[in-house]
Amino acid sequence: MEANSAIRTLYLIGPSSTGKSTLFHAIVKDMGLDLGQCITEVARTVMKNTGFSRETVGDIGMQRAIMIAQLEQEHVARSVAGGGTVRVVLSDRSALDPVAYAVLTAANEDDARERMRVLVNTPEFQAALSRYREGTFILFKPMPEWLVDDGVRSVEKQGEVFEVFHGVLKELGIPYVELGEEIKDLQARVAFATGLIDPSGTNAPLLENGTMTLISWFLAGVKL
């Protein structure tokens, strides 16, 4: 068994302006995590280094570059966490995000299916998929009153972005929990999130894989 096999991973995903980054930094402080085992700002870094921008968010090449960079950072973070006392990797977003945004910017159902196929079948993603299915994902629900322009992605319709993430998670068989306005207090959110990766076994139950697939999301008539 590899040395870092017991590492717990926590991914914060979903629409922009729902509290992911705020919670990320609060968890880092609460758990005393080394910054080397924490992942954030991957998309911003890729865009800065490659010349991509939020106007090119629909470019499959951009999303693939972000995906690869994210997975590379996860590899580094797992190495750091494996040698530390707190064996946790914390990530603000994930390699699912490029898939979700590629789907979100698709022209139609067939285009969405093809975009997802291309990214999901990337060798690096396939190598990480089993680990993702064993990780802990928090999908943030829409919080319209918190919506601000993050300067990276186009200002989002949070509900549509949430549904795309929901569909991608279901399609790939990745368990997750949702977090929204039912818990707004930051310390309560920290307690909720850290409880999910508590080795004592008191984790909240993850949502089981449902029947709503990525394609049925498109057929439901959500407009991009």
N, C-alpha and C positions, 0 to 999 in steps of 0.2 A: 504494500500500500504506500502511495506517495506521501511525503511528509506533510503536504498541505491539504490532504484529503478531508481533514476534519474542520477546515475553515468554513465559517458561516458567512454567507454573502447576503447583503441587503441592497436592493435596487429601488430607487425612487423614480417612478416614471409617470407620465401623463401630460396633460396640457400645461402650457406655460402659465405662470402667475397663479399657481395653486398652492404654493408654500413649500415646494420641494427643496429649493436651495436653503431657505431659512431653516427647515428641519434638518437638512444635511449638516449645516454648521453647528446646530445645537446638539446633534448626536455626537459629532466629533468631540465637542467639548465635554459632554456628559460622560462618554466612554473613555475619554483620554486617548483617542486614537492617534497614531503616528500619521502624518499627512501622506506618507508613502503608501499607506494602505487605503487611501481614500481617492476617489476618482471624480473629477468635476471639470467643467469647461472644455471638454474634448471637442465639441462642435466649434466653439469659438476659436480654439487653437488651430484646427484643421482649416477653417475658413481664412484665418489670418495668414497661414503659411502657403495656401494654395491659390488664393485669389477668388475663391468662391464667396458668395454673399447670400443674403436671404432672398435676393431676387432669383437665385439659381437653385432654390430649395427643391425644385422638381427635377433637377439633374440627377440621374441615377448614379453617375460617376461621383458626384459630391456625396451622396448618401453612402455609397460603398466605401469611400475614403474615410468617412466618419466611423462607419462600422469597424473597419480594420484598425483604426487608431484606438477605438474604444476597447477592442479585444486585446490589443497590445498592452494598453494600460492596465487591464484586468490581470494579465499575466504578471506584470511587474508588481502590482498591488498584492497578489496572492503570494508572491515570493517574500515580500516584506512582512505580510501578516503571518506567514508560516514560521518566521523566525522571531516573532514577538510574543508578548504575554497575553495580548488580547487578539485572538485568532479570528478576526472579523475583517471583511472587505466591505466598504461602504461606497456606493456609487450613485451620484446624481445623474440619472439617466442610464441607458444601457444600449446594447447592440440591437435591441428591438426598436429603438427610436428611429433609426434610419429606415427600417422596414415600414413602420407606421407612417412616416412622412412621405416615403415613396408612394405608398398606397393613397394617402390623402391627396396627393397631387396628380393622381392618375386621371386620364381622360375618360375612362369608362371601365366597366367591369373586366373586360379582357385585358386591358392595359394594367389594371390593378393586379390581376392574377399573374401576369408576366413579370411585373416589377417585383412582386413578392417572391416568385420562383427564382429569379436571378439572385436576389440578395440572400434568401434563405439557403440556397444551394452553394453559396460561397464556402469553400473548404474551411476557412477559419470559423465561420458561423456554425457549420455542422459539427466541428470539433467541440464547440462550446455549448451546443444545445442540451446535451444531457446534464451538464452542470447547471444550466439555467433552470431546467425542470426540477432540480434539487435545491435551488436557491430560494430566497424570499423576495417577492416583488410586492411593493405597495403601489397600487394604481390610484393616483389622486383624482378625485372627482372635480367637476367644474366649480369654480368659485368666482362668478362674474364680478363681484364687488372688489376682487383683488386684481383684476386684469390690468396689466401695464405692458408697454412695449419693451421687450427685453433686448432690442437692438440686434438680434440674431435671426430669429424666425419671423415670418410675417405675423402681424397681430392676428391671433387665432380666434376661431369660433370654438370655444372650449368644449362644447357639447359634441361637436363633430370629431374633434381630436380624441376625446375620451372614448367614443364609440369605436374609432379605428383601433386604438390600443386594445380595447376590450376584445375586438374581433381577432386581432393578431395573437393575443394571449390564448384565446380559445382554440384558434386554428393550430397553434403549435403545442398545445397541451401543457401549458405552463401555469401552475397554480399561482394565485395571487390573493391579496386582500385589497379592499377599497378604503380610502380615507377621504372625508370631505367635511362638510359644515357641521356634522354631528360632533366633531372634535376640532374646535378652533384654537383653544388654549395651547400655546407652544409646549409647555412642560407636560401637558396631558398627551400631546402628540409624540413627544420624546418617549414617554413611558409606554405608549402604545407600540411604537416602532421597535424599541429595544426589547420589549417583551416578546416580540415575534422571533427574535434570535437568542432568547434566553436559553442556555443549555439545560435549565432545570426541567424543561419539558412543559412549561406553561404557555407555550405558544398558542395564539388564537388560531382557529381553524382556517385554512386557506379555502377559497372558493373552488369548488369542483369544476371540472371542464363541462361547460354547458352545451347547448345545442346551437347557439348563435355563432355561425362561422363568419369569416371575413366576407365571403361571397354573399351570404344572406344579408349582411349589413348593407351591401350595395343594392341588393334587390329590395331592401326596405325603403329605398328612395331617398336616402340622405344625400343632400346636394353638396358637392365639393366647392 
